[in-house]
Amino acid sequence: MRRAAFWLLFAVTLGVYAAMVGGTLAMIARDAGMPAFDMRPWGMSEAQARDFLSALSDDGRALYQGPQRWLDAVYPALLALTVIWSARWAAGHWLWVFRLVFAAAVLCMLADYAENIAVAGLLGQSPEDVSAAEIARATLFTRLKAASGAVAMTLWGVLLLRQLGQKLTVPRS
């Protein structure tokens, strides 16, 4: 039962990610002629943010504030749960590594939600009305999401490779 639940969670997480990257975010990028806020791991400069907001059409803005917002409302939690669940399985006695993965995954999730709130604030204004401080805040959350996500994914990969190595080297009776 647990195994089936995990694989269902994994499939839903991948499905939501694919819908965002191959769907809403790709359409937003085509509309604006540049990557969306969510696809820039180190954020945007003030000029880039204003250029993006100016280039985004009303339809692109509606897509960002509608379907993309709904998908990105569930994705951070789905990703964190998937990473944490599988990291716990893979960690074995390496609980200290699992704890680091857990902390980094939760921080990434929280930073992603904070970024979503900040981006919603940017999208709700005209490019001229957005303050430099609002753009800097969104960029800070974007960078925190990227950095904590990189830590979580790297350590998660180490745990999964360790588990794979054990499965391949332990003789089965």
FIMI-424996 format. One record per residue: residue number from 1; chain; x, y, z of N, C-alpha, C, CB in turn. Coordinates in Angstrom, 3 decimals, always signed. Glycine has a CB too. Example, Ala and Ser with C-alpha at 12.3 -4.5 7.8 and 13.67 -1.06 7.14 Angstrom:
REM residues 2
> 1	A	+13.190	-5.690	+7.800	+12.300	-4.500	+7.800	+13.200	-3.300	+7.800	+11.308	-4.473	+9.046;
> 2	A	+12.850	-2.250	+7.080	+13.670	-1.060	+7.140	+12.900	+0.030	+7.870	+14.084	-0.598	+5.725;
//
This chain:
REM residues 173
> 1	A	+0.820	-1.190	+0.000	+0.000	+0.000	+0.000	+0.870	+1.261	+0.000	-0.936	-0.006	+1.206;
> 2	A	+1.900	+1.273	+0.866	+2.789	+2.438	+0.914	+3.526	+2.638	-0.399	+3.792	+2.291	+2.048;
> 3	A	+3.974	+1.544	-0.964	+4.711	+1.631	-2.232	+3.817	+2.221	-3.328	+5.233	+0.230	-2.658;
> 4	A	+2.587	+1.759	-3.402	+1.652	+2.275	-4.399	+1.371	+3.758	-4.146	+0.335	+1.465	-4.378;
> 5	A	+1.223	+4.131	-2.894	+0.968	+5.539	-2.553	+2.155	+6.408	-2.952	+0.682	+5.693	-1.040;
> 6	A	+3.374	+5.909	-2.698	+4.552	+6.689	-3.095	+4.590	+6.886	-4.602	+5.839	+5.999	-2.624;
> 7	A	+4.380	+5.818	-5.368	+4.466	+5.928	-6.820	+3.353	+6.797	-7.388	+4.418	+4.551	-7.452;
> 8	A	+2.198	+6.802	-6.735	+1.133	+7.717	-7.132	+1.567	+9.163	-6.885	-0.174	+7.403	-6.362;
> 9	A	+2.132	+9.421	-5.704	+2.651	+10.755	-5.386	+3.718	+11.175	-6.396	+3.232	+10.782	-3.957;
> 10	A	+4.638	+10.276	-6.700	+5.703	+10.538	-7.664	+5.116	+10.887	-9.037	+6.640	+9.317	-7.774;
> 11	A	+4.129	+10.105	-9.488	+3.515	+10.337	-10.800	+2.775	+11.675	-10.837	+2.548	+9.194	-11.146;
> 12	A	+2.053	+11.996	-9.781	+1.332	+13.270	-9.740	+2.327	+14.431	-9.745	+0.417	+13.344	-8.488;
> 13	A	+3.411	+14.298	-8.975	+4.441	+15.341	-8.932	+5.031	+15.565	-10.324	+5.560	+14.963	-7.932;
> 14	A	+5.389	+14.474	-10.996	+5.940	+14.594	-12.358	+4.914	+15.175	-13.323	+6.415	+13.224	-12.868;
> 15	A	+3.668	+14.782	-13.178	+2.618	+15.299	-14.052	+2.423	+16.796	-13.898	+1.319	+14.590	-13.776;
> 16	A	+2.397	+17.272	-12.657	+2.244	+18.702	-12.413	+3.465	+19.454	-12.952	+2.054	+18.982	-10.898;
> 17	A	+4.658	+18.902	-12.715	+5.876	+19.541	-13.225	+5.843	+19.625	-14.756	+7.131	+18.761	-12.760;
> 18	A	+5.451	+18.535	-15.398	+5.388	+18.518	-16.867	+4.351	+19.510	-17.379	+5.058	+17.102	-17.377;
> 19	A	+3.218	+19.617	-16.685	+2.180	+20.568	-17.098	+2.691	+22.005	-16.996	+0.912	+20.392	-16.234;
> 20	A	+3.506	+22.272	-15.972	+4.048	+23.630	-15.830	+5.129	+23.896	-16.872	+4.618	+23.838	-14.414;
> 21	A	+6.144	+23.040	-16.908	+7.300	+23.304	-17.771	+6.936	+23.177	-19.253	+8.447	+22.341	-17.431;
> 22	A	+6.175	+22.165	-19.594	+5.805	+21.974	-20.995	+4.546	+22.707	-21.402	+5.632	+20.529	-21.273;
> 23	A	+3.808	+23.220	-20.430	+2.544	+23.890	-20.710	+2.562	+25.349	-20.338	+1.433	+23.210	-19.989;
> 24	A	+2.110	+25.650	-19.129	+1.890	+27.046	-18.738	+3.153	+27.901	-18.805	+1.332	+27.096	-17.341;
> 25	A	+4.256	+27.423	-18.252	+5.473	+28.244	-18.247	+6.036	+28.428	-19.659	+6.536	+27.609	-17.341;
> 26	A	+5.919	+27.388	-20.493	+6.370	+27.512	-21.886	+5.508	+28.526	-22.639	+6.323	+26.137	-22.600;
> 27	A	+4.198	+28.504	-22.397	+3.304	+29.462	-23.065	+3.570	+30.891	-22.582	+1.828	+29.086	-22.813;
> 28	A	+3.836	+31.039	-21.295	+4.151	+32.355	-20.744	+5.448	+32.882	-21.352	+4.263	+32.291	-19.204;
> 29	A	+6.448	+32.010	-21.463	+7.732	+32.415	-22.050	+7.567	+32.816	-23.513	+8.759	+31.278	-21.931;
> 30	A	+6.768	+32.072	-24.253	+6.522	+32.432	-25.663	+5.795	+33.771	-25.747	+5.693	+31.327	-26.380;
> 31	A	+4.831	+33.969	-24.860	+4.061	+35.210	-24.865	+4.954	+36.422	-24.598	+2.944	+35.143	-23.822;
> 32	A	+5.829	+36.298	-23.596	+6.677	+37.436	-23.210	+7.968	+37.508	-24.025	+7.016	+37.351	-21.729;
> 33	A	+8.333	+36.420	-24.694	+9.583	+36.400	-25.448	+10.803	+36.197	-24.568	+9.732	+37.676	-26.219;
> 34	A	+10.582	+35.764	-23.335	+11.676	+35.498	-22.391	+11.154	+34.590	-21.289	+12.252	+36.828	-21.790;
> 35	A	+12.061	+33.906	-20.568	+11.612	+32.981	-19.521	+10.826	+33.685	-18.412	+12.810	+32.265	-18.917;
> 36	A	+9.863	+32.947	-17.868	+9.051	+33.448	-16.757	+9.901	+33.562	-15.494	+7.836	+32.524	-16.506;
> 37	A	+9.384	+34.276	-14.509	+10.083	+34.437	-13.233	+10.497	+33.073	-12.665	+9.190	+35.189	-12.221;
> 38	A	+9.600	+32.097	-12.722	+9.828	+30.779	-12.129	+10.971	+30.003	-12.781	+8.571	+29.969	-12.215;
> 39	A	+11.334	+30.368	-13.993	+12.365	+29.630	-14.731	+13.724	+30.319	-14.719	+11.924	+29.430	-16.156;
> 40	A	+13.912	+31.252	-13.830	+15.190	+31.966	-13.710	+15.729	+31.710	-12.304	+15.021	+33.520	-13.987;
> 41	A	+16.564	+30.696	-12.131	+16.973	+30.295	-10.784	+17.680	+31.384	-9.975	+17.866	+29.117	-10.882;
> 42	A	+18.270	+32.343	-10.639	+18.939	+33.408	-9.881	+18.181	+34.726	-9.958	+20.359	+33.605	-10.392;
> 43	A	+16.889	+34.633	-10.316	+16.045	+35.816	-10.282	+16.247	+36.716	-11.485	+16.303	+36.589	-9.029;
> 44	A	+15.756	+37.937	-11.337	+15.827	+38.932	-12.404	+16.340	+40.240	-11.840	+14.451	+39.132	-13.072;
> 45	A	+17.058	+40.946	-12.672	+17.420	+42.314	-12.312	+16.164	+43.165	-12.392	+18.545	+42.877	-13.245;
> 46	A	+16.246	+44.366	-11.893	+15.096	+45.268	-11.966	+14.700	+45.511	-13.424	+15.414	+46.610	-11.264;
> 47	A	+15.680	+45.745	-14.272	+15.402	+46.005	-15.691	+14.773	+44.777	-16.355	+16.700	+46.403	-16.431;
> 48	A	+15.295	+43.587	-16.072	+14.740	+42.364	-16.661	+13.299	+42.143	-16.208	+15.602	+41.147	-16.286;
> 49	A	+13.030	+42.381	-14.936	+11.676	+42.192	-14.412	+10.707	+43.168	-15.085	+11.654	+42.384	-12.875;
> 50	A	+11.123	+44.403	-15.211	+10.248	+45.400	-15.858	+10.041	+45.065	-17.341	+10.851	+46.826	-15.714;
> 51	A	+11.106	+44.609	-18.008	+10.978	+44.205	-19.411	+10.009	+43.030	-19.546	+12.359	+43.829	-19.995;
> 52	A	+10.136	+42.057	-18.652	+9.243	+40.892	-18.684	+7.792	+41.328	-18.476	+9.654	+39.861	-17.602;
> 53	A	+7.565	+42.134	-17.444	+6.201	+42.584	-17.155	+5.622	+43.422	-18.287	+6.176	+43.383	-15.865;
> 54	A	+6.463	+44.211	-18.943	+6.000	+45.023	-20.078	+5.679	+44.155	-21.293	+7.059	+46.070	-20.451;
> 55	A	+6.469	+43.113	-21.502	+6.285	+42.250	-22.674	+5.123	+41.275	-22.505	+7.559	+41.476	-22.951;
> 56	A	+4.745	+40.972	-21.286	+3.690	+39.998	-21.019	+2.324	+40.589	-21.411	+3.699	+39.580	-19.516;
> 57	A	+1.624	+39.889	-22.281	+0.303	+40.358	-22.723	-0.732	+40.107	-21.623	-0.124	+39.647	-24.044;
> 58	A	-1.928	+40.622	-21.825	-3.014	+40.374	-20.876	-3.326	+38.883	-20.789	-4.274	+41.156	-21.283;
> 59	A	-3.271	+38.188	-21.933	-3.513	+36.735	-21.931	-2.409	+36.001	-21.171	-3.607	+36.197	-23.379;
> 60	A	-1.158	+36.423	-21.374	-0.036	+35.816	-20.650	-0.137	+36.056	-19.156	+1.286	+36.360	-21.168;
> 61	A	-0.534	+37.260	-18.790	-0.715	+37.603	-17.377	-1.842	+36.757	-16.765	-1.027	+39.119	-17.221;
> 62	A	-2.935	+36.584	-17.517	-4.059	+35.765	-17.040	-3.633	+34.304	-16.872	-5.255	+35.862	-18.020;
> 63	A	-2.815	+33.815	-17.791	-2.309	+32.446	-17.686	-1.424	+32.297	-16.452	-1.526	+32.059	-18.956;
> 64	A	-0.578	+33.284	-16.201	+0.320	+33.260	-15.042	-0.479	+33.332	-13.743	+1.330	+34.428	-15.113;
> 65	A	-1.504	+34.167	-13.719	-2.286	+34.361	-12.499	-3.371	+33.304	-12.325	-2.915	+35.735	-12.504;
> 66	A	-3.638	+32.523	-13.362	-4.662	+31.486	-13.296	-4.063	+30.091	-13.219	-5.576	+31.583	-14.494;
> 67	A	-4.032	+29.373	-14.353	-3.556	+27.983	-14.337	-2.145	+27.795	-13.758	-3.582	+27.443	-15.733;
> 68	A	-1.211	+28.674	-14.115	+0.150	+28.530	-13.574	+0.151	+28.699	-12.057	+1.103	+29.559	-14.221;
> 69	A	-0.606	+29.641	-11.564	-0.668	+29.873	-10.117	-1.248	+28.649	-9.394	-1.520	+31.129	-9.808;
> 70	A	-2.299	+28.038	-9.988	-2.900	+26.859	-9.367	-1.935	+25.671	-9.378	-4.200	+26.485	-10.087;
> 71	A	-1.257	+25.461	-10.496	-0.280	+24.364	-10.551	+0.844	+24.589	-9.541	+0.305	+24.230	-11.976;
> 72	A	+1.318	+25.837	-9.473	+2.426	+26.148	-8.569	+1.976	+26.260	-7.112	+3.093	+27.443	-8.997;
> 73	A	+0.673	+26.182	-6.881	+0.178	+26.134	-5.503	+0.339	+24.735	-4.912	-1.297	+26.563	-5.447;
> 74	A	+0.351	+23.707	-5.778	+0.479	+22.331	-5.281	+1.873	+21.745	-5.502	-0.549	+21.447	-5.953;
> 75	A	+2.575	+22.218	-6.530	+3.859	+21.599	-6.877	+4.909	+21.640	-5.758	+4.415	+22.276	-8.089;
> 76	A	+5.146	+22.759	-5.088	+6.187	+22.753	-4.060	+5.954	+21.705	-2.961	+6.281	+24.123	-3.433;
> 77	A	+4.722	+21.566	-2.523	+4.416	+20.570	-1.492	+4.575	+19.149	-2.039	+2.984	+20.775	-0.955;
> 78	A	+4.107	+18.920	-3.269	+4.267	+17.593	-3.875	+5.737	+17.218	-3.996	+3.602	+17.549	-5.258;
> 79	A	+6.557	+18.157	-4.463	+7.982	+17.882	-4.614	+8.635	+17.603	-3.267	+8.678	+19.054	-5.301;
> 80	A	+8.337	+18.432	-2.270	+8.924	+18.223	-0.944	+8.533	+16.861	-0.380	+8.486	+19.335	+0.019;
> 81	A	+7.266	+16.499	-0.501	+6.817	+15.191	+0.001	+7.510	+14.043	-0.728	+5.294	+15.056	-0.149;
> 82	A	+7.631	+14.158	-2.041	+8.288	+13.102	-2.826	+9.745	+12.941	-2.410	+8.203	+13.415	-4.333;
> 83	A	+10.446	+14.055	-2.299	+11.865	+14.010	-1.924	+12.030	+13.475	-0.499	+12.501	+15.416	-2.044;
> 84	A	+11.243	+13.981	+0.425	+11.377	+13.570	+1.833	+11.030	+12.092	+2.000	+10.467	+14.433	+2.740;
> 85	A	+9.952	+11.643	+1.385	+9.537	+10.251	+1.520	+10.614	+9.315	+0.975	+8.202	+10.014	+0.791;
> 86	A	+11.093	+9.584	-0.225	+12.089	+8.689	-0.815	+13.457	+8.825	-0.135	+12.223	+8.971	-2.310;
> 87	A	+13.774	+10.012	+0.374	+15.044	+10.182	+1.095	+15.029	+9.382	+2.393	+15.309	+11.678	+1.395;
> 88	A	+13.882	+9.343	+3.062	+13.802	+8.562	+4.306	+14.018	+7.088	+4.017	+12.440	+8.772	+5.003;
> 89	A	+13.428	+6.610	+2.928	+13.618	+5.218	+2.532	+15.089	+4.954	+2.202	+12.724	+4.872	+1.323;
> 90	A	+15.714	+5.869	+1.475	+17.084	+5.657	+0.998	+18.147	+5.909	+2.063	+17.350	+6.547	-0.181;
> 91	A	+17.814	+6.656	+3.100	+18.824	+7.074	+4.080	+19.343	+5.918	+4.928	+18.249	+8.139	+4.986;
> 92	A	+18.507	+4.943	+5.227	+18.951	+3.872	+6.114	+19.408	+4.449	+7.442	+20.083	+3.058	+5.465;
> 93	A	+20.659	+4.167	+7.776	+21.222	+4.673	+9.036	+21.845	+6.063	+8.887	+22.269	+3.704	+9.560;
> 94	A	+21.816	+6.602	+7.732	+22.358	+7.948	+7.503	+21.303	+9.006	+7.841	+22.830	+8.106	+6.029;
> 95	A	+20.827	+8.978	+9.054	+19.757	+9.893	+9.461	+20.188	+11.347	+9.390	+19.299	+9.569	+10.866;
> 96	A	+21.455	+11.617	+9.621	+21.919	+13.007	+9.569	+21.776	+13.573	+8.157	+23.386	+13.105	+10.033;
> 97	A	+21.999	+12.738	+7.136	+21.826	+13.198	+5.757	+20.336	+13.395	+5.474	+22.451	+12.185	+4.747;
> 98	A	+19.516	+12.458	+5.957	+18.072	+12.611	+5.780	+17.595	+13.918	+6.409	+17.320	+11.413	+6.397;
> 99	A	+18.079	+14.249	+7.580	+17.660	+15.486	+8.251	+18.045	+16.721	+7.420	+18.296	+15.573	+9.660;
> 100	A	+19.214	+16.676	+6.801	+19.623	+17.788	+5.932	+18.720	+17.883	+4.697	+21.095	+17.617	+5.498;
> 101	A	+18.408	+16.727	+4.099	+17.498	+16.714	+2.948	+16.144	+17.263	+3.363	+17.347	+15.283	+2.372;
> 102	A	+15.647	+16.803	+4.509	+14.348	+17.258	+5.009	+14.347	+18.776	+5.167	+14.011	+16.576	+6.355;
> 103	A	+15.360	+19.311	+5.851	+15.418	+20.760	+6.100	+15.516	+21.539	+4.786	+16.621	+21.102	+7.007;
> 104	A	+16.361	+21.081	+3.875	+16.531	+21.785	+2.596	+15.264	+21.704	+1.752	+17.719	+21.201	+1.815;
> 105	A	+14.592	+20.555	+1.741	+13.363	+20.404	+0.950	+12.245	+21.295	+1.496	+12.906	+18.929	+0.942;
> 106	A	+12.128	+21.355	+2.811	+11.099	+22.218	+3.412	+11.422	+23.688	+3.157	+10.984	+21.954	+4.936;
> 107	A	+12.695	+24.065	+3.289	+13.087	+25.448	+3.007	+12.808	+25.798	+1.546	+14.581	+25.665	+3.331;
> 108	A	+13.106	+24.888	+0.643	+12.836	+25.101	-0.778	+11.338	+25.304	-1.008	+13.353	+23.909	-1.614;
> 109	A	+10.524	+24.470	-0.379	+9.076	+24.591	-0.526	+8.582	+25.945	-0.022	+8.368	+23.460	+0.226;
> 110	A	+9.041	+26.333	+1.163	+8.604	+27.607	+1.737	+9.074	+28.794	+0.892	+9.126	+27.748	+3.171;
> 111	A	+10.305	+28.717	+0.394	+10.822	+29.784	-0.467	+10.029	+29.856	-1.774	+12.321	+29.562	-0.763;
> 112	A	+9.630	+28.703	-2.307	+8.831	+28.675	-3.533	+7.474	+29.339	-3.292	+8.641	+27.219	-4.029;
> 113	A	+6.845	+29.046	-2.160	+5.565	+29.698	-1.857	+5.743	+31.204	-1.662	+4.932	+29.076	-0.599;
> 114	A	+6.824	+31.597	-0.998	+7.092	+33.034	-0.818	+7.341	+33.699	-2.174	+8.314	+33.253	+0.122;
> 115	A	+8.064	+33.016	-3.058	+8.299	+33.530	-4.405	+6.973	+33.684	-5.146	+9.250	+32.597	-5.189;
> 116	A	+6.094	+32.693	-5.025	+4.795	+32.752	-5.698	+3.992	+33.968	-5.247	+4.000	+31.471	-5.432;
> 117	A	+4.019	+34.240	-3.958	+3.299	+35.396	-3.415	+3.911	+36.686	-3.955	+3.331	+35.387	-1.860;
> 118	A	+5.242	+36.740	-3.969	+5.929	+37.939	-4.464	+5.651	+38.156	-5.957	+7.450	+37.824	-4.219;
> 119	A	+5.689	+37.083	-6.736	+5.422	+37.195	-8.177	+3.976	+37.622	-8.410	+5.711	+35.851	-8.897;
> 120	A	+3.039	+37.087	-7.635	+1.638	+37.502	-7.767	+1.510	+39.008	-7.535	+0.739	+36.723	-6.770;
> 121	A	+2.262	+39.525	-6.583	+2.257	+40.967	-6.335	+2.799	+41.751	-7.514	+3.065	+41.287	-5.099;
> 122	A	+3.844	+41.248	-8.149	+4.412	+41.914	-9.324	+3.431	+41.899	-10.489	+5.728	+41.242	-9.737;
> 123	A	+2.773	+40.745	-10.687	+1.842	+40.605	-11.807	+0.584	+41.431	-11.625	+1.470	+39.158	-11.990;
> 124	A	+0.277	+41.780	-10.392	-0.920	+42.549	-10.106	-0.762	+44.042	-10.313	-1.343	+42.297	-8.718;
> 125	A	+0.404	+44.474	-10.778	+0.673	+45.897	-10.968	+1.186	+46.153	-12.381	+1.692	+46.401	-9.928;
> 126	A	+1.135	+47.395	-12.783	+1.751	+47.754	-14.058	+3.266	+47.798	-13.837	+1.203	+49.138	-14.601;
> 127	A	+4.046	+47.593	-14.891	+5.505	+47.587	-14.738	+6.050	+48.863	-14.099	+6.154	+47.388	-16.083;
> 128	A	+5.432	+49.988	-14.371	+5.909	+51.264	-13.824	+5.641	+51.380	-12.322	+5.245	+52.431	-14.558;
> 129	A	+4.603	+50.701	-11.842	+4.214	+50.811	-10.433	+4.964	+49.845	-9.516	+2.735	+50.573	-10.298;
> 130	A	+5.624	+48.853	-10.096	+6.362	+47.868	-9.293	+7.614	+48.543	-8.735	+6.741	+46.599	-10.148;
> 131	A	+7.830	+48.392	-7.445	+9.011	+49.007	-6.826	+10.232	+48.107	-6.965	+8.747	+49.308	-5.342;
> 132	A	+11.385	+48.717	-6.886	+12.642	+47.962	-6.921	+12.706	+47.000	-5.741	+13.860	+48.918	-6.902;
> 133	A	+12.168	+47.402	-4.594	+12.179	+46.537	-3.407	+11.333	+45.285	-3.631	+11.663	+47.308	-2.175;
> 134	A	+10.207	+45.411	-4.327	+9.359	+44.244	-4.609	+10.076	+43.266	-5.542	+8.016	+44.688	-5.237;
> 135	A	+10.768	+43.801	-6.522	+11.526	+42.948	-7.442	+12.665	+42.262	-6.687	+12.084	+43.780	-8.637;
> 136	A	+13.357	+43.000	-5.831	+14.463	+42.430	-5.050	+13.953	+41.330	-4.118	+15.176	+43.533	-4.231;
> 137	A	+12.781	+41.534	-3.524	+12.213	+40.524	-2.619	+11.893	+39.242	-3.396	+10.931	+41.070	-1.919;
> 138	A	+11.259	+39.378	-4.568	+10.953	+38.208	-5.388	+12.238	+37.479	-5.778	+10.168	+38.621	-6.648;
> 139	A	+13.260	+38.236	-6.145	+14.546	+37.639	-6.523	+15.201	+36.927	-5.340	+15.490	+38.716	-7.071;
> 140	A	+15.105	+37.493	-4.156	+15.653	+36.850	-2.955	+15.004	+35.486	-2.736	+15.442	+37.747	-1.712;
> 141	A	+13.679	+35.435	-2.834	+12.978	+34.157	-2.640	+13.320	+33.170	-3.752	+11.456	+34.381	-2.588;
> 142	A	+13.481	+33.669	-4.966	+13.861	+32.803	-6.087	+15.235	+32.188	-5.843	+13.858	+33.595	-7.412;
> 143	A	+16.172	+33.001	-5.407	+17.531	+32.503	-5.140	+17.551	+31.529	-3.976	+18.477	+33.666	-4.853;
> 144	A	+16.774	+31.810	-2.942	+16.692	+30.902	-1.792	+16.085	+29.572	-2.215	+15.858	+31.533	-0.653;
> 145	A	+15.060	+29.630	-3.052	+14.449	+28.400	-3.582	+15.477	+27.600	-4.382	+13.221	+28.736	-4.473;
> 146	A	+16.218	+28.269	-5.247	+17.197	+27.581	-6.089	+18.319	+26.971	-5.265	+17.778	+28.540	-7.115;
> 147	A	+18.836	+27.717	-4.310	+19.954	+27.219	-3.500	+19.528	+26.058	-2.606	+20.531	+28.348	-2.644;
> 148	A	+18.412	+26.214	-1.901	+17.964	+25.134	-1.014	+17.516	+23.924	-1.829	+16.813	+25.618	-0.104;
> 149	A	+16.923	+24.168	-2.989	+16.549	+23.063	-3.861	+17.764	+22.309	-4.372	+15.732	+23.571	-5.027;
> 150	A	+18.829	+23.024	-4.700	+20.060	+22.365	-5.160	+20.665	+21.501	-4.058	+21.088	+23.411	-5.630;
> 151	A	+20.652	+22.003	-2.830	+21.165	+21.220	-1.700	+20.307	+19.973	-1.502	+21.189	+22.073	-0.402;
> 152	A	+18.979	+20.157	-1.474	+18.072	+19.019	-1.268	+18.250	+17.971	-2.365	+16.608	+19.498	-1.230;
> 153	A	+18.295	+18.408	-3.620	+18.392	+17.461	-4.735	+19.748	+16.762	-4.781	+18.143	+18.179	-6.052;
> 154	A	+20.810	+17.476	-4.457	+22.134	+16.859	-4.448	+22.220	+15.782	-3.377	+23.219	+17.917	-4.221;
> 155	A	+21.791	+16.115	-2.161	+21.834	+15.131	-1.079	+20.873	+13.973	-1.336	+21.502	+15.797	+0.254;
> 156	A	+19.717	+14.281	-1.911	+18.746	+13.239	-2.282	+19.380	+12.286	-3.291	+17.445	+13.870	-2.872;
> 157	A	+20.073	+12.844	-4.280	+20.765	+12.018	-5.266	+21.830	+11.139	-4.642	+21.388	+12.888	-6.320;
> 158	A	+22.568	+11.693	-3.682	+23.581	+10.898	-2.970	+22.924	+9.721	-2.261	+24.352	+11.773	-1.950;
> 159	A	+21.816	+9.975	-1.578	+21.125	+8.898	-0.872	+20.592	+7.838	-1.833	+19.982	+9.466	-0.043;
> 160	A	+20.027	+8.280	-2.944	+19.501	+7.318	-3.910	+20.616	+6.496	-4.549	+18.704	+8.040	-4.991;
> 161	A	+21.736	+7.142	-4.862	+22.884	+6.401	-5.416	+23.451	+5.431	-4.391	+23.986	+7.372	-5.880;
> 162	A	+23.495	+5.846	-3.136	+23.964	+4.958	-2.058	+23.052	+3.727	-1.968	+23.996	+5.715	-0.686;
> 163	A	+21.754	+3.947	-2.010	+20.786	+2.847	-1.932	+20.929	+1.926	-3.143	+19.340	+3.397	-1.845;
> 164	A	+21.099	+2.508	-4.316	+21.293	+1.717	-5.523	+22.563	+0.879	-5.434	+21.346	+2.624	-6.747;
> 165	A	+23.627	+1.528	-4.950	+24.885	+0.798	-4.773	+24.748	-0.374	-3.824	+25.957	+1.728	-4.268;
> 166	A	+24.006	-0.200	-2.760	+23.784	-1.289	-1.814	+22.969	-2.420	-2.462	+23.065	-0.763	-0.555;
> 167	A	+21.983	-2.058	-3.226	+21.144	-3.073	-3.888	+21.957	-3.877	-4.908	+19.934	-2.404	-4.586;
> 168	A	+22.895	-3.197	-5.572	+23.692	-3.870	-6.591	+24.827	-4.710	-6.026	+24.251	-2.863	-7.531;
> 169	A	+25.315	-4.353	-4.829	+26.476	-5.052	-4.278	+26.130	-6.081	-3.213	+27.426	-4.061	-3.703;
> 170	A	+24.962	-6.046	-2.652	+24.582	-7.017	-1.624	+24.022	-8.255	-2.322	+23.534	-6.410	-0.620;
> 171	A	+24.685	-9.392	-2.092	+24.183	-10.620	-2.726	+22.819	-10.997	-2.136	+25.197	-11.790	-2.539;
> 172	A	+21.938	-11.436	-3.019	+20.596	-11.868	-2.585	+20.600	-13.369	-2.413	+19.496	-11.438	-3.607;
> 173	A	+19.912	-13.834	-1.380	+19.846	-15.291	-1.169	+18.584	-15.861	-1.705	+19.966	-15.634	+0.291;
//
